[in-house]
Amino acid sequence: YTGKGAVTTIAGGNGYGSAANQLHNPYGVAVDASGNVYVVDGSNHRIQKWAPGATTGTTVAGGNGYGSAANQLSGPNGVAVDASGNVYVADPSNYRIQKWAPGASEGTTVAGGNGSGSAANQLSYTNGVAVDASGNVYVSDPGMPAENNGNRIQKWEPGASEGTTVAGGNGSGSAANQLSYTNGVAVDASGNVYVSDASNNRIQKWAPGATTGTTVAGGNGMGSAANQLSSPKGVAVDASGNVYVADTYHHRIQKWAPGATTGTTVAGGNGSGSAANQLNYPYGVAVDASGN
């Protein structure tokens, strides 16, 4: 979406399936500086890269069926890409983040991979992934509700054997130092971490080293008003600090300017459907340097 009313389908749109021009349950999405779009093709257990103007995608991670081998993914639900073209995949059923170098036939584990749990070297689930310019990987770990663990963002430095908590980690709740069912995660050039705090219907911003977060979108209960969100999923941030939120149950993408008390709809917002002006439970969101 260009912000000027022009909406185009750039990946999929050919029914669900596993062909190169199809997707099946796409979740997260990322875009690189060249305009290549990376799509989490969840039910095909792969990441598809769509070049600008392409009519088919190419598999850059997974695509070898459901499993835990180095060349497999298991229901992936998040993706990020760095300036070198390395692709980072949230691989939830394997409790790990996999890094796939350009052209690689298998991935390497850069976070988790030690079974389900809340220890520093573990993830109990993965619900989103981001990477910064230094190669630090940020993982949304919503945890297991019955165990009241997780609800945290874990930062894994390059080569680290365990992560550190940079947001949440204080049990499920709505206090400023808590999160409740973390979903998407994004990071800006200053190291601020943005968390989709789904059950609290808000986006929380955690500055580097902070012990509490501040609400930068939503936080006014569940609803469809301009100052509300409803179980937000994906989140993205641009170089100006504008925050973009996949407001899933209202079928819209909301843009919140820095310091704003309300958001503006920049995509969808016309009910659930397949028309060019509609979305149907959007899950992921990304923004490029031109504001698309």
C-alpha positions in Angstrom: 0.0 0.0 0.0 1.6 3.3 -1.2 -0.5 5.6 1.0 -1.9 7.1 -2.2 -4.7 4.7 -2.7 -2.9 2.2 -4.9 -3.1 -1.4 -3.7 -1.4 -4.3 -5.6 -1.0 -8.0 -4.8 2.7 -8.7 -4.9 2.8 -12.3 -3.6 0.2 -15.1 -3.8 -3.4 -14.3 -4.7 -3.7 -17.5 -6.7 -5.7 -19.6 -4.2 -4.1 -21.7 -1.5 -1.5 -24.3 -2.5 2.1 -25.2 -2.6 2.9 -24.1 -6.2 5.5 -21.3 -6.7 2.8 -18.8 -7.4 0.7 -19.8 -4.3 0.8 -19.4 -0.5 -1.0 -21.4 2.2 -1.7 -19.6 5.5 0.8 -16.7 5.1 1.8 -15.1 8.4 4.7 -12.8 8.9 6.2 -10.6 6.1 9.5 -8.7 5.7 11.0 -6.5 3.0 14.6 -5.7 2.2 16.2 -2.5 0.8 15.8 -3.8 -2.8 12.1 -4.4 -2.4 12.2 -8.2 -2.2 9.3 -9.4 -0.1 9.8 -12.4 2.2 6.6 -14.3 3.2 6.1 -16.9 5.9 4.2 -19.6 4.1 3.1 -21.3 7.2 1.3 -24.4 6.1 4.0 -25.1 3.5 6.7 -24.8 6.2 8.7 -22.5 4.0 9.8 -18.9 3.5 9.1 -17.5 0.0 11.0 -14.6 -1.5 9.2 -12.6 -4.1 11.3 -10.2 -6.2 9.7 -6.9 -7.3 7.2 -7.7 -10.1 7.7 -11.4 -9.9 4.7 -13.7 -10.6 6.2 -16.6 -8.6 8.2 -16.9 -5.4 11.4 -18.8 -4.6 12.0 -20.8 -1.4 14.8 -19.3 0.7 14.2 -21.3 3.9 12.5 -24.6 4.6 10.3 -26.2 1.9 11.3 -29.7 2.9 8.2 -30.6 4.8 7.3 -30.4 8.5 10.2 -31.4 10.8 13.1 -30.5 13.0 16.0 -31.1 10.7 18.3 -28.3 9.8 16.7 -28.0 6.3 13.1 -28.0 7.7 10.7 -25.7 9.5 7.6 -26.6 11.6 4.8 -24.2 11.1 6.9 -21.0 10.9 5.1 -17.8 12.0 7.7 -14.9 11.8 10.5 -13.7 9.5 13.1 -11.0 9.4 15.9 -10.2 7.0 19.2 -8.3 7.5 21.2 -6.1 5.1 23.2 -9.1 3.9 20.1 -11.1 2.9 20.3 -13.5 5.8 16.7 -14.7 6.6 15.7 -15.3 10.3 12.7 -17.6 10.8 10.6 -18.1 13.9 10.2 -21.8 14.1 7.7 -22.3 16.9 7.2 -26.0 17.2 10.9 -26.5 17.3 11.3 -23.7 19.9 14.0 -22.0 17.8 15.1 -19.2 15.5 16.7 -20.4 12.3 19.1 -18.3 10.2 19.3 -19.1 6.6 22.2 -17.5 4.6 21.5 -16.5 1.0 21.5 -19.7 -1.1 21.8 -22.0 1.9 20.2 -25.4 1.8 19.7 -25.5 5.6 19.5 -23.2 8.5 21.5 -22.7 11.7 20.0 -22.2 15.1 20.7 -18.7 16.5 18.2 -18.7 19.4 16.6 -21.5 21.4 16.8 -25.0 20.1 17.0 -26.4 23.6 13.4 -27.6 24.0 10.5 -25.8 25.4 11.0 -23.8 28.6 11.6 -20.5 30.3 15.4 -20.8 30.9 17.7 -18.2 29.3 18.7 -20.7 26.6 15.2 -21.8 25.8 12.1 -20.5 24.2 8.6 -21.8 25.0 7.2 -20.7 21.7 8.1 -18.1 19.1 5.6 -15.6 17.8 7.8 -13.1 16.0 11.4 -12.2 15.2 13.4 -9.1 14.5 17.1 -8.4 13.8 19.1 -5.2 14.2 22.1 -3.9 12.2 24.5 -5.6 14.6 23.0 -9.0 14.1 21.2 -9.1 17.5 18.1 -11.3 17.2 14.9 -10.3 19.1 12.4 -13.1 19.8 8.8 -12.8 20.9 8.3 -15.6 23.4 4.6 -15.6 24.6 5.1 -18.6 26.8 2.7 -21.2 28.0 -0.4 -19.7 29.7 -0.8 -22.6 32.1 2.7 -22.1 33.4 2.5 -18.3 33.4 6.0 -18.1 31.9 7.3 -16.3 28.8 5.5 -13.1 28.0 8.9 -11.7 27.2 11.2 -10.5 24.4 14.5 -12.3 24.4 17.6 -10.7 22.8 20.2 -13.1 21.4 23.6 -11.6 20.5 25.5 -13.2 17.6 27.0 -16.5 18.7 25.3 -16.4 22.1 24.2 -19.6 23.8 21.4 -17.9 25.7 19.3 -14.8 25.5 18.6 -11.9 27.8 15.2 -10.4 28.5 14.8 -6.9 27.1 11.0 -6.6 27.6 8.5 -8.3 29.9 9.5 -11.4 31.7 7.4 -10.5 34.8 4.5 -12.8 34.3 1.3 -12.2 32.4 -0.3 -8.9 33.2 -1.1 -5.3 32.2 1.4 -3.4 34.3 4.1 -1.3 32.6 6.7 -4.0 33.3 4.5 -6.8 32.0 3.2 -8.2 28.8 0.4 -10.6 28.1 0.6 -12.8 25.0 3.4 -11.2 23.1 3.1 -11.3 19.3 5.0 -9.3 16.8 8.3 -7.6 17.6 10.2 -4.8 15.9 13.4 -2.9 16.7 14.5 0.6 15.5 18.0 1.9 14.8 18.3 3.2 18.4 17.6 -0.3 19.9 14.1 0.5 21.0 12.0 -2.6 21.0 8.3 -2.5 20.0 6.1 -5.4 21.2 2.6 -6.3 20.1 1.0 -7.0 23.5 -2.0 -8.7 22.1 -4.1 -9.5 25.2 -3.6 -5.9 26.4 -4.6 -4.6 23.0 -1.5 -2.3 22.9 1.9 -1.8 21.5 4.6 -1.3 24.1 8.0 0.4 23.5 10.9 -0.7 25.6 14.0 1.5 25.5 17.4 -0.2 25.8 17.9 -1.2 29.4 14.4 -0.2 30.5 12.6 -2.1 33.2 9.2 -0.9 32.0 7.5 -0.2 28.7 5.5 2.7 27.4 2.3 2.5 25.4 2.8 3.9 21.8 -0.4 2.5 20.3 -3.7 1.3 21.7 -4.0 0.6 25.4 -7.6 1.9 25.6 -9.3 -1.5 25.7 -10.5 -3.7 22.9 -12.4 -1.9 20.2 -12.5 -0.3 16.7 -12.1 3.3 17.6 -9.1 5.2 16.3 -7.4 5.0 19.8 -8.0 1.3 20.1 -6.7 -2.0 18.9 -8.2 -5.6 19.0 -5.7 -8.4 19.6 -2.9 -6.8 17.5 -0.5 -9.2 15.8 2.4 -7.9 13.6 4.2 -4.6 14.3 6.7 -2.6 12.3 8.5 0.8 12.7 9.9 3.2 10.2 12.9 5.5 10.4 10.7 8.3 11.6 9.3 6.3 14.5 5.9 5.7 13.0 4.5 2.4 14.2 2.4 0.2 12.0 0.1 -2.4 13.5 -1.8 -5.3 12.1 -5.1 -4.8 13.9 -6.2 -8.3 13.1 -9.8 -8.4 14.2 -10.6 -5.1 12.6 -9.1 -6.1 9.3 -6.9 -3.0 9.1 -3.4 -1.7 9.4 -3.1 1.3 11.8 -0.3 3.8 11.7 0.6 5.6 14.9 2.8 8.6 14.7 5.3 9.3 17.5 3.3 10.6 20.5 0.0 10.2 18.8 -3.1 9.3 20.9 -4.9 7.8 18.0 -4.0 5.8 14.9 -4.9 6.3 11.3 -6.0 3.5 8.9 -3.5 3.1 6.1 -4.7 -0.3 4.8 -8.0 -2.1 4.9 -10.6 -0.9 7.4 -13.5 -1.8 5.1 -14.5 -5.0 6.7 -13.4 -8.5 6.0 -13.1 -9.5 2.3 -10.9 -10.0 -0.8 -11.6 -6.7 -2.6 -8.6 -4.5 -3.2 -9.6 -2.2 -0.4 -10.1 -5.0 2.1 -8.1 -7.3 4.3 -9.1 -10.6 6.0 -7.5 -11.0 9.5 -4.1 -9.4 8.6 -1.3 -11.0 10.7 2.0 -9.5 9.6 3.1 -6.1 8.5 6.3 -4.5 7.1 7.2 -1.1 5.8 9.8 0.0 3.3 11.9 3.1 3.0 9.3 4.7 0.7 6.5 4.2 3.2 4.9 1.4 1.3 
